Amino acid sequence: MTSVSEGAAEFRRPSVAVPPGERGATRIADRVVAKVASQAAREAVGESVTDAARQYANVVVAHETARVRVHVELDYPTDIGARCAAVRRHVAERVGALVGMEVPEVAVHVERLHSAPVQGTAQGRTR
């Protein structure tokens, strides 16, 4: 019968450390980056839009940079330019922080505008 300690000597680490350039690399799939960008766009738009599933993102990743195109729906009336700028800024920050890629371009496509419900007005048809 052999003891466990005898076999442990065979699995020792090599005495020479492997240089960082030869260790390998982590590759993050494009669709993962797209999901992160989509969630960031949803955060930037806020909870005012009820159908969050309509907000999505397309991403092209090349050499540690991600070019992002997000499709959003916004409430109306709103300052569309300011809202799109906020979405661009937030998506670039979140993708950079969570995925570690540079985001030089975020294109925002407004798919639809929803009329915001006004407080104190009647819902439905009026005569």
PLY file of the C-alpha trace (Angstrom):
ply
format ascii 1.0
element vertex 127
property float x
property float y
property float z
element edge 126
property int vertex1
property int vertex2
end_header
0.00 0.00 0.00
1.43 3.40 -0.98
0.95 6.53 0.99
-0.51 9.72 -0.45
2.52 11.77 0.46
4.77 9.72 -1.86
2.68 10.63 -4.93
2.53 14.33 -4.04
6.19 14.81 -4.89
5.45 14.15 -8.57
3.15 17.19 -8.91
5.55 19.93 -7.85
5.50 23.27 -9.59
8.41 24.02 -11.92
11.07 26.15 -10.32
11.16 28.60 -13.28
8.23 31.03 -13.56
6.58 31.35 -16.96
6.82 34.91 -18.36
3.47 36.77 -18.60
3.62 36.94 -22.40
3.70 33.16 -22.66
0.95 32.34 -20.15
-1.97 32.73 -22.54
-4.82 35.18 -22.98
-8.44 35.58 -21.98
-10.82 36.12 -24.87
-14.27 37.57 -24.20
-16.90 36.65 -26.78
-18.57 39.40 -28.80
-22.01 38.40 -27.56
-20.89 38.80 -23.94
-19.70 42.34 -24.70
-23.04 42.96 -26.45
-24.97 41.82 -23.36
-22.91 44.10 -21.13
-23.52 47.02 -23.51
-27.25 46.25 -23.68
-27.54 46.19 -19.89
-25.58 49.44 -19.62
-27.93 51.10 -22.13
-30.91 49.86 -20.11
-29.39 51.38 -16.96
-28.78 54.71 -18.72
-32.30 54.95 -20.13
-33.85 54.07 -16.78
-36.94 52.17 -15.75
-39.35 54.48 -17.55
-39.50 52.27 -20.63
-41.61 49.22 -19.83
-40.38 46.84 -22.54
-36.67 46.52 -21.81
-36.39 43.52 -24.14
-36.53 45.89 -27.12
-33.23 47.45 -26.12
-30.31 45.54 -27.58
-26.76 46.05 -28.76
-24.51 44.96 -31.62
-20.77 44.85 -31.04
-17.69 44.45 -33.23
-14.56 43.55 -31.26
-11.08 43.85 -32.77
-7.74 44.04 -30.94
-9.06 44.92 -27.47
-11.42 47.61 -28.78
-15.18 47.34 -29.06
-17.33 49.36 -31.42
-20.86 49.35 -30.04
-24.25 50.09 -31.59
-27.15 50.20 -29.13
-30.84 50.35 -30.01
-33.07 52.03 -27.42
-36.58 53.30 -26.88
-37.10 56.62 -25.13
-39.98 58.44 -23.49
-41.32 61.49 -25.27
-41.15 64.44 -24.67
-37.51 64.42 -23.66
-34.22 65.94 -24.72
-33.24 63.18 -27.13
-29.72 64.50 -27.72
-28.92 64.67 -24.02
-30.37 61.21 -23.38
-28.35 59.70 -26.24
-25.18 61.38 -24.94
-25.85 59.92 -21.49
-26.34 56.46 -23.02
-23.08 56.78 -25.00
-21.13 57.85 -21.93
-22.59 55.17 -19.65
-22.14 52.33 -22.16
-18.51 53.29 -22.82
-17.75 53.48 -19.08
-19.45 50.19 -18.17
-18.01 48.16 -21.06
-14.56 49.55 -20.32
-14.84 48.78 -16.61
-16.46 45.34 -16.81
-14.83 43.92 -19.92
-11.57 45.86 -19.96
-11.84 46.99 -23.58
-11.45 50.42 -25.08
-14.72 51.74 -26.53
-13.92 54.46 -29.10
-17.39 54.49 -30.64
-20.93 54.06 -29.32
-23.69 54.64 -31.85
-27.15 55.11 -30.36
-30.17 54.33 -32.54
-33.51 55.47 -31.18
-35.92 52.79 -32.34
-39.11 54.28 -30.92
-40.43 57.13 -28.81
-43.10 56.42 -26.20
-45.41 59.15 -24.99
-44.84 59.53 -21.30
-47.94 59.25 -19.10
-48.89 62.65 -17.73
-49.86 62.77 -14.05
-53.49 63.62 -13.36
-54.87 62.97 -16.85
-57.53 60.44 -17.72
-56.44 57.18 -19.32
-58.26 55.79 -22.33
-60.90 57.42 -24.52
-62.62 60.63 -23.60
-65.75 62.18 -25.12
0 1
1 2
2 3
3 4
4 5
5 6
6 7
7 8
8 9
9 10
10 11
11 12
12 13
13 14
14 15
15 16
16 17
17 18
18 19
19 20
20 21
21 22
22 23
23 24
24 25
25 26
26 27
27 28
28 29
29 30
30 31
31 32
32 33
33 34
34 35
35 36
36 37
37 38
38 39
39 40
40 41
41 42
42 43
43 44
44 45
45 46
46 47
47 48
48 49
49 50
50 51
51 52
52 53
53 54
54 55
55 56
56 57
57 58
58 59
59 60
60 61
61 62
62 63
63 64
64 65
65 66
66 67
67 68
68 69
69 70
70 71
71 72
72 73
73 74
74 75
75 76
76 77
77 78
78 79
79 80
80 81
81 82
82 83
83 84
84 85
85 86
86 87
87 88
88 89
89 90
90 91
91 92
92 93
93 94
94 95
95 96
96 97
97 98
98 99
99 100
100 101
101 102
102 103
103 104
104 105
105 106
106 107
107 108
108 109
109 110
110 111
111 112
112 113
113 114
114 115
115 116
116 117
117 118
118 119
119 120
120 121
121 122
122 123
123 124
124 125
125 126
